[in-house]
């Protein structure tokens, strides 16, 4: 299924997402739980600065996400992924390839989730119609993604190629 390995950060986030899901009363892991795990761990390149201005705002969001107490016998539970979380993880490989990186990183999962208008992660940003582009910019500014080639350079080669065709 995957041609690239997960980074150590994504492995930590997937483990922590289980704890977040249980803490908030869920018996499954969705993109929201992956998102909250990333924000709570606040590893280098985390989406936390994009999403929350401070710890209080993050903690309020986690509290508002709570639907109840952890399920009975939660210590032994293995939680399934929702289809949208599974899709985000599966499509993270494509994001890794698009951004020319060796390992699948947390940013690739969130970019894949942002590209899916039906994901629970995307639902957190109803007023942001260009979430994918905004996240690309954020991750580039954070140094997690490499900047895309400059348009001027592309336009130069495009004009050069067209000029050669006319001759």
N, C-alpha and C positions, 0 to 999 in steps of 0.2 A: 504494500500500500504506500509506504513512504520510501523515497529514495534518499532522503536526508535525515539526519538524526535531530532529535530535539536538543535544544540548548539546556544547560543545567537550570536556567531561570524558568523555562516553561515547565520543566519537571516539578520544580518547587511550587509553581502556581497551580498546577493540576492537583498536587497533593493538598495544598492549602484550600483549594476550592471545595473539597469535600467537607472540611471543617466549617467553612463559611455556610455551606448549604445546610449542614446539620444544626449549626448555631441559630440559623434563621428559621428552622422548622421544616425544611424541605427534605424529601427523600430521593432527590435526583440532583444532578449538576447541570446547570444551564450556562449560557454565556455570561449571564449576570454574575454567577458565582465565580467564574474565571476572572471576570472584570474586578470584582471586589477582592479576590485573593491577590491579584496583581497590585491593586491599590494599597491593601493592607501590608503586603510585604515590602512595597516601595523599593524594589531593586533598581539598579541603574537602568534607565530607559523606560521606567514604569509610566503608565498612562495617568498616574495619580495627579500630577501637576496639571494635566489637561482637564481632568474631571472635577477635582476638588481644590478649593483654595486653602483649606486647612484640615487638621484632624477632626475638628468638631463637625464640619460639613460631611466628611466621610462617615463618621460615627452616626450622625443623624440619618444618613442614607441607609446604612446597614440596619439601624433600628426600624426605619420605616419599611424595610424589606421583610421584616420578621413576620411570619404568619402563625407562629406557635412555638412550642417547646420542641426540642429534638425528638425524633421518633423513638419509640420504645426499643431498647436494645441497640441503640445507635453505635455503640463502641464496636460491634461486630459487623455493622452494615457495610456492604460494598454498594456504593451508589451508582446507578446508571447515568449515562449522559443523555440529555434530551437530543432529539434529532438535530435541532439547530446548533447545539454545541458540538455534536459530532461532525456536522457539516463544516462548521468554522475550523475545526481541527484538521479535517480532511483537505479543505481548500487552502489552509495555511501553506501547504507545500507549493501551490501555485504562486502565492504571494512571495514566498522565499525565492522562487525562480525569477519572478518579475523584477525583484529588487536585487538580484544577483548576489545572494548571500549563501554561505555554506550550511548554516544551521537554521532550523526553524526556531524563531524567537517569539516571545509574547506578542510583539507588534504584528507579526504575520497573522496570528489568530484574530486579533482585533480588527485588522484591515479586512480579513475575510468576513468577519461578522458584520462589519460596516457596509460591505458590498452586498450583503443580504438584507434587503429591506424588511424581511419578516423576522429577523433575529430579535431576541429580547434585549440584547445589547443596543441595537439600533433604536429600539423603543425608548431607551433612556434619553435619547436626543431628538425628540419630535420636532424641535424648532431649528434643527440643523440639516438642511436639505443636502448639503455636500459634505457629509460626515467623513466619507472615505478620503476626499481631497484634504480636508482639515487635518485628519490624522496623519496623512502622508507628510504634510507640512510640519506638523508637530514633531513627528519622529525624525524628520530630517534636521530640524533645528536642535533636537536633543542629541544628534549624532548617531542615532540608531540606524537610520537609513542613509544611504549615499544620495546626494543631490542628483536629480535627473539631468541629462545633458541640456545645455542651454539652447533655447530656441534659436538664438542668433546663429549658432554654429550649425544647427540643422537647416536653417534657411539658406545659409551660405552654400552648403553642399547641394541643397535642392536646386538653387539657382544655377550652380555650376553644372549639375547634371542636365538640367533643361537646356542650358546653353550648348552643351556638347551634342545633344540630340538634334538641335536646329542645324548644326553644321553638316 
